[in-house]
Amino acid sequence: MEDIKTIKTLPNQEVDYFKIGKILLSRWYWIAGSLFVFILWSYIYLWYTPKTYATSGTMKLEEKKSEITDLANAITTSDRGPSRIQSETSVIQSPTVILAAIKDLNYHISFYIEGRVRTSEVYPEKPLDIQTLQFDSLNFFRDLITFKAIDNTSFKLTYKAGAADIVKTYAYNSPVTIGPTTFVIKSTRQVSTNAVYLFKFNIPEDFMGRVRGGLRTSETAKNSNILLLQQTDANPTFAADVLNAIMNEYLLYDRNRKTQSATQMIAFINNQLEYLSGKVKGSEKSILEFKQKNKLMEVSSSAENALAKAKELESQQAILKLQLIAIEQLKEQIDKEKNNVNLNFNAGNGVDPALTVLIEKLDGLLNQRYELLKTYNYNSQPIQDINRSILQIKSNALASINTTYTTVKRNLDYLSQQLAVVNQQIAVFPVAERDLIALNRPYEVNEKVLSYLEEKKLSAQISRAGILPGATIIEQAKPNFGPVLPDEHAIHRSAIIFGILTGLGLIILIRLLNPYIYDKETVESLTTIPIIGVIRKFPDKIDEDNSQILAISKPKTMFAESVRSVRTNLNFLSSEKSSKVMCVTSEVAGEGKSFVAVNLSSTLALIDKKVILIGADLRRSKLHKTFKVPNDVGLSTYLSRQSGLDDIIIKTDQDNLHLIVSGPVPPNPSELLHSERMNHLIKSLRERYDVIMIDTAPIGLVSDAIPLIRQSDINMFVIRSGKSKFYAATIPQRVAQEYHLDNTVIVLNAFSEDLLHSRYYTTRFTGENYGSYYYYSDYSGYESSGYYVDNEKNKWWNLRRWFKY
């Protein structure tokens, strides 16, 4: 053929971004549908999800100094600097503080009300007056109990015992025993018989997870001493109450922690006082009895002076011995690395001034290590670093303690020497005076030491009373009835975003998973075989078993015009031949090759062309059904020499259109079509007709059409839009190359405007591509002319389109 050149290269294609946008918007109702579904889901989610409320309070951490001037002698405190916020945060979140805070609330019984979706807590309301008669905090009934009033005198309780539901009726003010728990529900108010309440018994530990899970602490600014506390909970009132309780309990805990040193001192003094009080009472009784027995009222003045001097020296010795006991206890505390190491007793002038500073530093390092161990393990680098610092401080502190001990011991030895001189003086006194002095000495010494300890105890008690907590509550927590979770705006925003993305993703997914050809651009991208024309999809439903010649019966449709467009292009092919053999085939059945052959034949007959249509699909031809003629005699009977040529030619309602049906299905259709008699038939028909249109069997299934294709002047390969797969577009080129054909063209059948599956490439022809261009039309604007009108619009509200996939 001269009209079609051999195609060497595929056309160049460029991405059309404007068309991509049109493709995405072609199924805007998918996007709208998915958007509607996600927004509906967001409202359902918000309706079903329990709301979480948040409240906050602020505290200022500071070191408040007592107004008592001698506080420094009673206790020592240390400011932990920048790490104090982290340290105090751990204290606030500790189980000790939280449990104490929970105990400040009315936690014993929780009440709930049953709703359509969830059961909600009604704290702080107490709809029922319940008093426990027997309650063991280690063994009690923990499950929910359902209450429903029957009348003013009785009610019904429902609870679980194992897997069974127990329902019992009780009277008000009567004991109720469930498991190990006994309680009474008092009738002190009118309870509605329609209300259903639930309640359960609690211990403070039951609320630990709830409170700790919702408690958050943070600094309001970097290196600030203002601490922000936030509590989240499903009940806003509970959140505010428990947060206020936590702040109050922290202040008490902090004050008790700061008074620990004074408390230790008071405990130490009390132990010594208890011991000395017994000795003083015993000595006093012995002196009185001795005087009465010996009738000795008082000693001489010289003996009195010796006694006073001995008493003074022994009193100083007793105080130094107490100091040595305190130093030994301090040394033991440092060796064992106990937290809050403090001097239990003022050791006087003998104490190394650096010891107090070292103890403060050691106490701070021990607290820092305690906090770090919550984050790091014992072998981590931060712990190793602080351990080295603790070891160094301990070494220095123990050295200072040893120095102090040596100094006190030296002073004690000096006093012993002086006391020995006094004892020598006393030894020369008369026996009675000497015995009285022996009785008076321990009494006077113990009494003086006792008085000294009483003064120290009073000083420590005054100091402890003057200690203030190291924090101040700036703002109390208040119930906030605006939920923080779920975030309605964020959820609605996410629903809109995901709805749009899902709709777009669905469009992209359908395109990616689509295995079918929908437009000529797709065909052009898969093969170099030219497209002779595009036949529009007929809008009405077509009965495949009784198809009409639609191009004739519906001449005003865009379908009929598209058939005429293909007919026009066919006239340019092999135009030098007076008689043309046109073979119509496809990959598989159902792609519309017979439909195309019938309508092309009918339109060719309208332009004074003598056309004969041959049903060469000897296996399952339907041409006889289309024209409503018998299939007893046809091509198969002719090829098997059972009929003559004139016997098988059938005239149709069109003057220039004749028909040869396939005839009965033969046992050897392929051999008949390869016979010499078939060649003779075509030669004979060339002499009678201008166009010989042959409807063959699908080339992708059987080889029946091969001999006819090789004899044809024009081979039309039908590809059906939305039916033929991508592989079908490669078959014409493969056949053309295999049999050296240059007369193969493609007809795209049943095409309809569907942007979803259209190509987003713009085709540009460069180099040696198509030898000639064919006439296509999308018929845009024809509908407005009033001539080309489809009977059924393909509107978006047509439900068949929604269920197409």
HELIX and SHEET records of a PDB file:
HELIX    1   1 TYR A   17  SER A   26  1                                  10    
HELIX    2   2 TRP A   28  TYR A   48  1                                  21    
HELIX    3   3 LEU A   71  ALA A   74  1                                   4    
HELIX    4   4 GLY A   81  SER A   83  5                                   3    
HELIX    5   5 ARG A   84  ILE A   92  1                                   9    
HELIX    6   6 PRO A   95  LYS A  103  1                                   9    
HELIX    7   7 PRO A  204  PHE A  207  5                                   4    
HELIX    8   8 MET A  208  GLY A  214  1                                   7    
HELIX    9   9 PRO A  236  LYS A  258  1                                  23    
HELIX   10  10 GLN A  260  ASN A  294  1                                  35    
HELIX   11  11 SER A  301  LYS A  336  1                                  36    
HELIX   12  12 GLY A  348  GLY A  350  5                                   3    
HELIX   13  13 PRO A  353  LEU A  372  1                                  20    
HELIX   14  14 GLN A  381  ALA A  427  1                                  47    
HELIX   15  15 VAL A  431  ALA A  465  1                                  35    
HELIX   16  16 GLU A  488  LEU A  513  1                                  26    
HELIX   17  17 LYS A  520  LEU A  526  1                                   7    
HELIX   18  18 GLU A  544  ASN A  546  5                                   3    
HELIX   19  19 LEU A  550  SER A  553  1                                   4    
HELIX   20  20 MET A  558  LEU A  570  1                                  13    
HELIX   21  21 LYS A  593  ALA A  605  1                                  13    
HELIX   22  22 LEU A  623  PHE A  627  1                                   5    
HELIX   23  23 LEU A  635  LEU A  639  1                                   5    
HELIX   24  24 LEU A  645  ILE A  648  1                                   4    
HELIX   25  25 PRO A  669  LEU A  673  1                                   5    
HELIX   26  26 GLU A  676  ARG A  688  1                                  13    
HELIX   27  27 ILE A  706  GLN A  711  1                                   6    
HELIX   28  28 PHE A  726  THR A  730  5                                   5    
HELIX   29  29 ILE A  731  GLU A  738  1                                   8    
HELIX   30  30 LEU A  755  HIS A  757  5                                   3    
HELIX   31  31 GLU A  783  SER A  785  5                                   3    
HELIX   32  32 LEU A  799  TRP A  802  1                                   4    
SHEET    1   A 2 ASN A  12  VAL A  15  0                                        
SHEET    2   A 2 TYR A 761  ARG A 764 -1                                        
SHEET    1   B 4 LEU A 215  GLU A 219  0                                        
SHEET    2   B 4 ILE A 226  ASP A 233 -1                                        
SHEET    3   B 4 TYR A  53  LEU A  61 -1                                        
SHEET    4   B 4 ALA A 471  GLU A 475 -1                                        
SHEET    1   C 6 THR A 119  GLU A 121  0                                        
SHEET    2   C 6 ILE A 109  GLU A 114 -1                                        
SHEET    3   C 6 VAL A 196  PHE A 201 -1                                        
SHEET    4   C 6 ILE A 145  ALA A 149 -1                                        
SHEET    5   C 6 SER A 154  ALA A 161 -1                                        
SHEET    6   C 6 ALA A 164  ALA A 171 -1                                        
SHEET    1   D 3 ASP A 129  GLN A 134  0                                        
SHEET    2   D 3 THR A 181  LYS A 186 -1                                        
SHEET    3   D 3 PRO A 175  ILE A 178 -1                                        
SHEET    1   E 8 ILE A 531  ARG A 536  0                                        
SHEET    2   E 8 THR A 744  PHE A 751  1                                        
SHEET    3   E 8 ILE A 714  ARG A 720  1                                        
SHEET    4   E 8 LYS A 580  SER A 586  1                                        
SHEET    5   E 8 VAL A 691  ASP A 695  1                                        
SHEET    6   E 8 VAL A 611  GLY A 615  1                                        
SHEET    7   E 8 LEU A 657  ILE A 660  1                                        
SHEET    8   E 8 ILE A 650  LYS A 651 -1                                        
END                                                                             
